[in-house]
């Protein structure tokens, strides 16, 4: 049985402040937890419902296992309908972004993406298409937000996410900078080459004015209908699909 202090501690991790303070974030659902188990992430504790214990893979001895009742799981879960498993996972230390590692490939750069669902979908999409890195501006939604983690469906375990001041990064960057803009060249006619940073902007404001100045290859997804704009996660999927197509 979980104590009141344990419940309070886990519930505190629903908030960014305490995730940062304790260096832990929440992953829910056995499929997502398995993805982290098979990655470089370190799992601290797994809370599970006894009825679903048989779904657990063989775990190393350093992972704490804690059986809980459904009522307890409901108290600590971030979901309306808990999925039987909740894990606390260590937040890795920030790795230094090496610009040389971005050469000869395409990297998504997110400027102020705010919606957790969009962020999670972009990470999942990048994983699907084989992208290894995503760069986020400091004002992007936190990648360890429970809604973001849930939306990645475990893909967060395989993508390197870097936080960087975009203006500083673009000042020293030496590879082409593409940007998703309404007045750019058609994505289907763009000469992509073999490498580049692909910038996608905030849901409402798009790419910030200062960052736009650093873009040397504006690109647009041609509009056929009457919609004012595309969802940023959908745009990311179209860009990823096109980049994979032209490279193959």
C-alpha positions as a Python dict, from the first residue, in 0.01 Angstrom:
ca = {
    (1, 'X'): (0, 0, 0),
    (2, 'X'): (124, 348, -87),
    (3, 'X'): (173, 590, 200),
    (4, 'X'): (34, 942, 189),
    (5, 'X'): (387, 1077, 147),
    (6, 'X'): (453, 845, -148),
    (7, 'X'): (130, 949, -315),
    (8, 'X'): (211, 1315, -255),
    (9, 'X'): (562, 1272, -397),
    (10, 'X'): (447, 1098, -714),
    (11, 'X'): (166, 1350, -767),
    (12, 'X'): (421, 1631, -731),
    (13, 'X'): (593, 1493, -1042),
    (14, 'X'): (288, 1596, -1242),
    (15, 'X'): (441, 1945, -1221),
    (16, 'X'): (750, 2065, -1406),
    (17, 'X'): (897, 2231, -1095),
    (18, 'X'): (918, 1904, -902),
    (19, 'X'): (1026, 1696, -1202),
    (20, 'X'): (1321, 1928, -1234),
    (21, 'X'): (1388, 1928, -858),
    (22, 'X'): (1385, 1549, -823),
    (23, 'X'): (1517, 1457, -1167),
    (24, 'X'): (1232, 1217, -1235),
    (25, 'X'): (942, 1199, -1479),
    (26, 'X'): (641, 971, -1523),
    (27, 'X'): (583, 711, -1794),
    (28, 'X'): (255, 518, -1807),
    (29, 'X'): (153, 201, -1987),
    (30, 'X'): (356, -118, -2021),
    (31, 'X'): (442, -64, -2391),
    (32, 'X'): (592, 279, -2329),
    (33, 'X'): (772, 161, -2016),
    (34, 'X'): (928, -125, -2214),
    (35, 'X'): (1066, 125, -2466),
    (36, 'X'): (1244, 311, -2187),
    (37, 'X'): (1359, -12, -2029),
    (38, 'X'): (1533, -102, -2358),
    (39, 'X'): (1696, 241, -2391),
    (40, 'X'): (1973, 433, -2214),
    (41, 'X'): (1719, 582, -1971),
    (42, 'X'): (1730, 457, -1614),
    (43, 'X'): (1406, 343, -1455),
    (44, 'X'): (1374, 419, -1085),
    (45, 'X'): (1049, 247, -985),
    (46, 'X'): (763, 66, -1154),
    (47, 'X'): (420, 67, -987),
    (48, 'X'): (192, -206, -1116),
    (49, 'X'): (-148, -360, -1064),
    (50, 'X'): (-121, -725, -960),
    (51, 'X'): (-370, -833, -1228),
    (52, 'X'): (-124, -726, -1498),
    (53, 'X'): (199, -838, -1335),
    (54, 'X'): (240, -1110, -1599),
    (55, 'X'): (297, -841, -1864),
    (56, 'X'): (618, -725, -1700),
    (57, 'X'): (940, -834, -1872),
    (58, 'X'): (1231, -967, -1670),
    (59, 'X'): (1381, -665, -1497),
    (60, 'X'): (1727, -600, -1347),
    (61, 'X'): (1753, -600, -970),
    (62, 'X'): (1819, -225, -948),
    (63, 'X'): (1463, -140, -1060),
    (64, 'X'): (1218, -108, -773),
    (65, 'X'): (885, -287, -815),
    (66, 'X'): (584, -175, -613),
    (67, 'X'): (244, -344, -627),
    (68, 'X'): (-51, -104, -599),
    (69, 'X'): (-428, -131, -605),
    (70, 'X'): (-637, 28, -881),
    (71, 'X'): (-758, 297, -641),
    (72, 'X'): (-399, 390, -558),
    (73, 'X'): (-300, 394, -923),
    (74, 'X'): (-585, 632, -993),
    (75, 'X'): (-448, 872, -730),
    (76, 'X'): (-97, 888, -880),
    (77, 'X'): (-179, 857, -1251),
    (78, 'X'): (-186, 1153, -1488),
    (79, 'X'): (-449, 974, -1699),
    (80, 'X'): (-826, 961, -1655),
    (81, 'X'): (-805, 586, -1709),
    (82, 'X'): (-479, 441, -1568),
    (83, 'X'): (-315, 171, -1777),
    (84, 'X'): (-205, -64, -1498),
    (85, 'X'): (158, 47, -1492),
    (86, 'X'): (332, 370, -1392),
    (87, 'X'): (708, 417, -1391),
    (88, 'X'): (932, 685, -1248),
    (89, 'X'): (1223, 742, -1484),
    (90, 'X'): (1541, 943, -1427),
    (91, 'X'): (1578, 1257, -1636),
    (92, 'X'): (1916, 1226, -1812),
    (93, 'X'): (2173, 1500, -1786),
    (94, 'X'): (2172, 1742, -2077),
    (95, 'X'): (2419, 1631, -2340),
    (96, 'X'): (2617, 1900, -2516),
    (97, 'X'): (2495, 1966, -2867),
    (98, 'X'): (2779, 1899, -3111),
    (99, 'X'): (2719, 2077, -3441),
    (100, 'X'): (2940, 1834, -3629),
    (101, 'X'): (2696, 1559, -3532),
    (102, 'X'): (2424, 1738, -3732),
    (103, 'X'): (2612, 1725, -4062),
    (104, 'X'): (2508, 1491, -4343),
    (105, 'X'): (2157, 1459, -4203),
    (106, 'X'): (1841, 1660, -4149),
    (107, 'X'): (1738, 1777, -3804),
    (108, 'X'): (1404, 1918, -3691),
    (109, 'X'): (1427, 2247, -3501),
    (110, 'X'): (1123, 2357, -3300),
    (111, 'X'): (1073, 2724, -3225),
    (112, 'X'): (827, 2778, -2942),
    (113, 'X'): (605, 2471, -2987),
    (114, 'X'): (370, 2489, -2688),
    (115, 'X'): (117, 2209, -2706),
    (116, 'X'): (226, 1885, -2531),
    (117, 'X'): (29, 1673, -2776),
    (118, 'X'): (195, 1839, -3074),
    (119, 'X'): (539, 1796, -2921),
    (120, 'X'): (476, 1429, -2849),
    (121, 'X'): (341, 1369, -3199),
    (122, 'X'): (645, 1536, -3356),
    (123, 'X'): (882, 1319, -3152),
    (124, 'X'): (687, 1005, -3248),
    (125, 'X'): (685, 1110, -3616),
    (126, 'X'): (1058, 1181, -3615),
    (127, 'X'): (1117, 835, -3471),
    (128, 'X'): (897, 675, -3739),
    (129, 'X'): (1097, 837, -4017),
    (130, 'X'): (1435, 762, -3862),
    (131, 'X'): (1540, 1108, -3744),
    (132, 'X'): (1785, 1098, -3455),
    (133, 'X'): (1786, 1454, -3320),
    (134, 'X'): (1538, 1731, -3244),
    (135, 'X'): (1643, 2076, -3126),
    (136, 'X'): (1399, 2277, -2913),
    (137, 'X'): (1407, 2643, -2822),
    (138, 'X'): (1395, 2712, -2444),
    (139, 'X'): (1031, 2829, -2469),
    (140, 'X'): (907, 2498, -2610),
    (141, 'X'): (686, 2281, -2392),
    (142, 'X'): (889, 2053, -2165),
    (143, 'X'): (947, 1712, -2322),
    (144, 'X'): (892, 1539, -1985),
    (145, 'X'): (544, 1685, -1949),
    (146, 'X'): (322, 1376, -1890),
    (147, 'X'): (102, 1460, -2190),
    (148, 'X'): (407, 1491, -2412),
    (149, 'X'): (555, 1165, -2285),
    (150, 'X'): (223, 987, -2340),
    (151, 'X'): (188, 1124, -2693),
    (152, 'X'): (533, 997, -2792),
    (153, 'X'): (418, 637, -2727),
    (154, 'X'): (771, 545, -2618),
    (155, 'X'): (951, 722, -2904),
    (156, 'X'): (1104, 967, -2658),
    (157, 'X'): (1332, 681, -2553),
    (158, 'X'): (1495, 680, -2898),
    (159, 'X'): (1522, 1047, -2997),
    (160, 'X'): (1794, 1283, -2877),
    (161, 'X'): (1624, 1605, -2770),
    (162, 'X'): (1847, 1911, -2731),
    (163, 'X'): (1750, 2248, -2588),
    (164, 'X'): (1936, 2541, -2742),
    (165, 'X'): (1911, 2915, -2790),
    (166, 'X'): (1822, 2916, -3159),
    (167, 'X'): (1977, 3252, -3245),
    (168, 'X'): (2309, 3154, -3089),
    (169, 'X'): (2295, 2816, -3262),
    (170, 'X'): (2216, 2965, -3602),
    (171, 'X'): (2496, 3219, -3567),
    (172, 'X'): (2759, 2945, -3565),
    (173, 'X'): (2575, 2691, -3780),
    (174, 'X'): (2733, 2606, -4118),
    (175, 'X'): (2469, 2384, -4282),
    (176, 'X'): (2158, 2501, -4475),
    (177, 'X'): (1867, 2636, -4273),
    (178, 'X'): (1519, 2553, -4405),
    (179, 'X'): (1208, 2705, -4253),
    (180, 'X'): (839, 2619, -4278),
    (181, 'X'): (688, 2946, -4398),
    (182, 'X'): (377, 3040, -4597),
    (183, 'X'): (572, 3230, -4862),
    (184, 'X'): (850, 2980, -4928),
    (185, 'X'): (928, 2755, -5222),
    (186, 'X'): (709, 2446, -5262),
    (187, 'X'): (830, 2157, -5048),
    (188, 'X'): (798, 1938, -5359),
    (189, 'X'): (1029, 2157, -5568),
    (190, 'X'): (1290, 2240, -5305),
    (191, 'X'): (1646, 2128, -5366),
    (192, 'X'): (1721, 1973, -5030),
    (193, 'X'): (2076, 1851, -5073),
    (194, 'X'): (2200, 1611, -4810),
    (195, 'X'): (2182, 1807, -4485),
    (196, 'X'): (2008, 2089, -4307),
    (197, 'X'): (1815, 2226, -4013),
    (198, 'X'): (1438, 2231, -4069),
    (199, 'X'): (1266, 2491, -3851),
    (200, 'X'): (901, 2464, -3749),
    (201, 'X'): (731, 2737, -3548),
    (202, 'X'): (481, 2804, -3273),
    (203, 'X'): (120, 2690, -3321),
    (204, 'X'): (-21, 3043, -3334),
    (205, 'X'): (270, 3274, -3415),
    (206, 'X'): (482, 3054, -3640),
    (207, 'X'): (858, 3102, -3646),
    (208, 'X'): (978, 3407, -3453),
    (209, 'X'): (1085, 3711, -3656),
    (210, 'X'): (1448, 3698, -3540),
    (211, 'X'): (1481, 3331, -3632),
    (212, 'X'): (1320, 3391, -3974),
    (213, 'X'): (1611, 3622, -4055),
    (214, 'X'): (1848, 3325, -4019),
    (215, 'X'): (1654, 3106, -4264),
    (216, 'X'): (1819, 3090, -4605),
    (217, 'X'): (1574, 2844, -4762),
    (218, 'X'): (1208, 2916, -4685),
    (219, 'X'): (980, 2623, -4773),
    (220, 'X'): (602, 2596, -4788),
    (221, 'X'): (356, 2309, -4809),
    (222, 'X'): (132, 2418, -5101),
    (223, 'X'): (-224, 2496, -5001),
    (224, 'X'): (-500, 2358, -5224),
    (225, 'X'): (-806, 2417, -5006),
    (226, 'X'): (-916, 2710, -4790),
    (227, 'X'): (-768, 2624, -4448),
    (228, 'X'): (-568, 2908, -4297),
    (229, 'X'): (-284, 2692, -4170),
    (230, 'X'): (-165, 2340, -4089),
    (231, 'X'): (-116, 2192, -3745),
    (232, 'X'): (258, 2196, -3663),
    (233, 'X'): (268, 1821, -3596),
    (234, 'X'): (105, 1754, -3934),
    (235, 'X'): (354, 1987, -4101),
    (236, 'X'): (640, 1804, -3931),
    (237, 'X'): (509, 1472, -4065),
    (238, 'X'): (490, 1607, -4421),
    (239, 'X'): (843, 1748, -4400),
    (240, 'X'): (981, 1425, -4256),
    (241, 'X'): (811, 1214, -4524),
    (242, 'X'): (941, 1435, -4805),
    (243, 'X'): (1297, 1442, -4668),
    (244, 'X'): (1304, 1065, -4644),
    (245, 'X'): (1165, 1035, -4996),
    (246, 'X'): (1422, 1264, -5159),
    (247, 'X'): (1712, 1106, -4972),
    (248, 'X'): (1611, 756, -5077),
}
